[in-house]
Amino acid sequence: MSVVIIGGNERMSRQYEEICTAHGCQAKVFPKETGPIEKKIGSPDFIILFTRTVSHKMVNGALKAAKKNDIPVARVQSSSVSALRALLGTHGMKPIQKI
């Protein structure tokens, strides 16, 4: 399973990827805007938006790509590690290894 994380803390990008790997999914993390996001997303199985730390332009681009490719989107206010773990757990992705 592949996941795209948009927003969040730039310093925690590596931790987001490690948590997703521990839950059995591959992650791409885009903490800030570096061009049109809808062209970089690709076709993941799931998109996570950390809404407190993301620009409206990135949200609009992500939602446009999600609608075009029929990708589910989860919006989370907090960009913390525990919020990401809880979100992955609620979507049926149980941790494979303990972090």
Sequence and secondary structure as in RCSB ss.txt:
>XXXX:A:sequence
MSVVIIGGNERMSRQYEEICTAHGCQAKVFPKETGPIEKKIGSPDFIILFTRTVSHKMVNGALKAAKKNDIPVAR
VQSSSVSALRALLGTHGMKPIQKI
>XXXX:A:secstr
 EEEEESS GGGHHHHHHHHHHTT EEEEE S  S HHHHS S SEEEEEGGGS HHHHHHHHHHHHHHT  EEE
ES  SHHHHHHHHHHTT   SS  
